[in-house]
Amino acid sequence: MASRAVQVNSDLADILEKVESGQRLSLDDAARIFRSDDVLSLGWMANLVRERRHGDMAYYNINAHIEPTNVCVLAQVCKFCAFGKRRDEEGAYTLSADEILAKAEKLHSPGVSEFHIVGGLHPDLKLEFFEDLLARLESKFPDVHLKCLTALEIEHIARISHVSVRECLERLKEAGLDSLPGGGAETFSERARNIICRGKLSPEKWMDVHRTAHELGLRSNATMLYGHVETPEERAEHLVALRELQDETGGFLAFVPLAYHPENNPLGEQVRFFTTGLDDLRVIAASRLILDNFDHIKAYWVMVGPKLAQVALRFGADDIHGTVVEERIGHDAGARTPGGLTETQLIRLIRQAARIPVRHDSLYQKLEVMPQET
């Protein structure tokens, strides 16, 4: 009991009892966690849950990011985005299918197990374009998992192609789509969305896309953009909504908290500041505690930095993401992290956190377990 008193103050003692006994935390518990300044105690509790699930294992993969276009019909809607551009704006680009294939060839190297492909909502790139692209990628790289197109992109492609979301997903799956990334969720708070992305795909439609994908056997990730204008209560509501959908479908693989970056976007004039390390760790720990039906919590090093992602492996995260190779979306918004990390660098970060590096595929099948060096 003495060690418990050191780790958890009296304000969180009842939450500790729930965590230790494996009880589900309530929405009120979740809001209290996000309001708490006792980040070390939150981390201790989150680490307890994390080690129950994964012991000392920490996951990473060898992947490559490809952004086919930054042209986006929502370029003036998403106040937090520095990536999307109007078609006639300086710096706008759209890669052809041949150029995307060439880029994939350039980024492909031994061990690459995933292409992570997301971009803007281009007004002219319809379903047939992505069917052809995925089929060609599948043919050329049969052993590479294709994690492509956010729920936002899926809904957009379906709408401009005059098909249902279900038909769109069915056809993309037939062409080679293996899973969906989690982007586009932002915050589920209507109040906050009216400030940062008024008119964007609604939370209900975002969840419907993922629900449909899960029904079709496609797994996906989930995200939350934090550190802008949302409140602790709104963060809690977002995670509880994701937890409820996971109860329904069981289709989410991992949750990825995304730290807002304020540079080069209109919202930055209002928010101005990057998230702090303590807030990043609070969100990661809270995610592990609240999302009791998610197997994996990612510390996305692109957004929080490699060093803090390393610390997060002791604050509830079990996945440090992947090599990435070439990322643009976060870096356009001011991310000061490298464009990519080598496998050797990821392994070093994990080992120095006293965790066991585990290279995994996109569905978290273990490909290689690397014990600590002696």
N, C-alpha and C positions, 0 to 999 in steps of 0.2 A: 504493500500500500504506500510505503514511503516513496518508492520510485514513481508510482503513479502520481502522487501529489506534486512531485517535481515536474512531471511531464505535462500535466493537465491542471489548469487552475479551476477554482470552484465554479466559474461561469460555464465551463464546458464539461463538468464532471458527469452530468446526466447523459450527455452525448457520448462520452467515453464508455459509459455502461452499455449503451445501445451498440456501440461499435464492437465492444468485447464480446457481447452475446450474439452478434450477428443480426440485430434487428434493423429494419429499414428506417432511415431517417425521414422525418416529416418535412413538409414544406417550411414550417416554422424553424425546424432544426437547421435546414439548409440556409435560410436567410440569416440565422444567428451565426453560422459558420462564416458566411461572407462578410458579416459585420465585425467579426472578431479580430482583434489585433494580436492575439496570441498565436502567431504563425508557427512557432516552434512546436506547440502542443498539437496544432492541426497537422503539422508534418509528421509528428510522432504517431498520431492515430492513423493517418493515411498510410504511413509506412507499415504499420501493423497489418492493415488490410492488404496492402500490396504484397507483403511477404507471405501472407496466407495463400495467396493465389499463385505467386511466381517464385517464391524463395529469393535466391540471389540472382536469378536470371534477368538479364536486360536485353531487349531485342533491338535489332537494327536490320536494315536491308540495303541492298545495292540497287539503287533506282536512278532514274533520270527523268527530269521534268522537261516537258515540251509544251510551249504555249503557241498554238497555231496562229492566233490573231489577237491583237489588242483592240481591234475595232469593236465597239460595243454600243448597242442602242440605248443602254443605260448610262452612258458615259457622263451625262449631266445629272443623273438621278442619284448615284451612289457618291455621297459627299466624302466618304472615307477612302475612296479608291484613287490611286495614282497610276493605275495600269491602263484602264479603258480609255479609248479615244474615239472621237468622231471620225468618220471615214475620210473627211477632207482635212483633218488636223495634222499638223507637223508631227512626225514620229509614228503615225499610224502605219501598221503593216498587216498583211495577210499572206500567209504562206500557202502555196499550192500543195496538193497532195504529194507531188514529186519532191518538193522542197522539204516537206515534213519527213518523208521517207529518207531523204539524204541526211537530214539532221539526226534522225534515229540511228542511221548507220554510223554517223560520226560519234554519237554518244554511247553507242553500244560497245561494251567491252566484256571480257570474261567475267562471269558472275552476275552481270546485270539481270535481275529477275523481274523488273517492273518498269514500264513506261507510264508516267503520271502525266496525263494530257488534259489540260484545262485552258480556257481562254475567254475572250470576250463573246458577247452575243452578236455575231455578225448578221446583218439583215439578209444576206444572200446565201449563206452556207446552210443548205437544207439537208434533210435526212440522207439523200442519195450521196452527197459528198462524204458524209461520215461513214456510211455503209462501205463505200469504196475504200476509204482510208483505212478503216479497221480491218477489212478483208486483206488488204495489201500488207499491213503490218503483221497480221496473224500469219500470213503466208511466208513472209520474209523472216520473222522472228517467232517461230512457233513455241519456243520455250519461255517467252517473255509475257508476263501477265499484263493485260491492258486495263489499267485503272483510268477511266476516261470520263469526262463530262460531268459537271456538277448537276444537281437537281435543277438549278436555274437554267443551265444550258439545255438539258433534256426537255424541259417545258417549252423553252423558246424554239428549239428545233421542231418539236411536235407541232407547235402552233403555226409556224410559218410553212410547214410541210403539209398542213391540213390533215393530220392524223392524231389519234389519241395518244396520250402518254404511254399507255400500255402497248399499243402497236409500235410506237417508236422504240421502246425498250426491247420488245421482242425482236424487231428487225436488227437493232444494234447488237443484241446478244448473238443472234444468228451470224452476224458478220464478224464477231470476234470480241465484243465487249465482255470483260471478265468481272469487273466490279466498278462501283462508283466512289469517287472521293466525296468528302463531306462538305465542301464549300458552299457558300450561298445562304447558309442559315442565318448568319449575322447575329442579331438578337431577336427573340420572339416578342419582345415588348412592343406593343403598338405605339406607345408614347415615344420610345427611343427611335423606332423605325421612322416615325414621322419627321424626325430630325435628321437622321443619317442616311436614309434611303427610301424616302416616301415614294410609293408607287411600285416598289420592287415586288417580286414574287412573294406572296403571303406565306407566313409560317405554315398555315394549313396546307397550302399547295406544295410547299417544300416537303412536308411530311408525307403527303400523298404520293409524291414521286418515289420517295424511299420505300414507302409501304408497298407500292406496286413492284418496285425492283425486288424487294424481299420475297414477294409472292411468286415472282418469276425465277427465284433461286439465285439472284444476284446479291452479293453482300455489299455493304457500304460502310463508310465512316460517317461520323457526325462532328459538327464543329460549333463553336460559339466565339464570336468576336467580342472582346472585352477591353475595357480601358478607355472608353470614349464617354458617353453620356448616360450609360446604364446605371441603375442603382443595385445595391446588394440584393434586394428583393427580386429585381428583374433577372439577375443572374440565377438566383435560386429557381425561379419559375421556369426559366429556359431549360435547366438541367432536369427538373422534374418532368417537364413535357417530353424530353428525350427518353427519360427512364420509362415513362408510360408507353411510348411507342415501342421501345425495346421489349417491354412486357408482352406487347401484342404480337410482334413479329419475330423477335430474336435475331434480326438480320444485321445489326450493327456489329462491326468488328472492333472498332476503336473510337475513342473520343479524342478530339484534337482541339485544345484551347488555342485560339489565335489572338495574340496580343496586337492591339491596334497600334499602327505607326502613323504619326501625324504629319510627316513631311510630304510636300508636293500634292496635297489634296485640300479641298475647301474646308473640310471639317477641322483640319489642323489649325486653322485660324481661331477656332473656338476652344479646342482642347489643348493644343500646343505641346503637351508633354508626352514623352514615351512612358509606358508603364514602368513601375519600379520593380526591382528584384523581389521585394517582399510581396507585392501584389501578384506577380507571376507565380510565386510559390504558393500563395494562398489559393489561387484559382486551381492550380494543379492538385493540391491537397484536397480541396473541397470537391473537385470532380471525382477523385477516387472514393471519397466517403459517400457521396450522394448517388453516384451511378453504380449501384451495387450489382446491376445486371450487365454491365459492360466488362468484358474481359481485359481490355487494354486501355491505358491512358497514355497518350503521347506527350512528350516534351519536345515540341517542334523547334529544333535548334535554330532554324532560319529566323524565327520571330523573336526568340528570347535569348539567343546566343548560345554557343557551345558550352561555355563554362556554367551558365545557370542551368542549362538542360542537364548537365552532369549532376549538379546538386539536386535537381528535381528527381533523380533516381532514388533519392532518400526521402522524398516528399510525396510519394504516391505514384509517380510515373514509372512504367516498366519498359517504355519504348522511347528511344532517342531519335527516331525517324531514320532517314537513310542518307546515302551519299549525295543525292539530289543532282549534282554535277553543274546544273545551270538553271538558277531560279530567277524570275524577273518580277513577279507580282509583288512580293514583299519588299524587294529591293527598290522597286520604283517608288515605294512609299517611305523609303529612308532606312530600310534595314541595313545595319552596319556589319552584318555578318558576312562570312565568305560566301561566294556563289555556290560552293560545294565543298564537301569534305571527303577525304579518302577513307577507304575502309580501315586502314591502319590508324588514322586519327580517331575514328569512331571507337575502335577497339580500345585505344589508349584511354579515351575519356571514360569508357565503361569500367575498365579494369581499375583505374585510379579512384573510382567511386566504390571500389570493393564489390563490384558486381561481376557476374559471369557473362561475357558477350555471347549472344546467340544470334546468328544470322538466320533470318526467316524469309519465307516467301510472302506474297501479299495476303495469304489466308492464314498466316501465322503457323505454318508448318515449319518445324525446325529443320534447317538445312545443315547447320554446323554449330556445335557447342564448343566453346573455347575456354577451358578451365583457366583459372588464374595461373600466371607463370610462377614457377618455384625458383 
